[in-house]
């Protein structure tokens, strides 16, 4: 029980640290901060997301790192993070 509570505190502290970092970086025009479902898929809290609508109704997502590097897929974000 204690280990589970400690893990929640550490996870909460990490989340607060990431959120404060994300708030320090201005959100680029047309982007938003990544949400919980994107975090579950491997997108860091400090990344930004832009949704682009196609004429056929499909919505593509573009991801951007805090330093402005753009990615067209979650796989490319994951590769970038592994090589960083």
Buried (B, 14 or more C-beta within 10 A) or exposed (E): EEEEEEEEEEEEEEEEEBEEEBEEBEEEEEBEBBEEEBBEEEBBBBBBBBEEEEEEEEEEBBBBBBEEEEBEEBEEBBEEEEEE
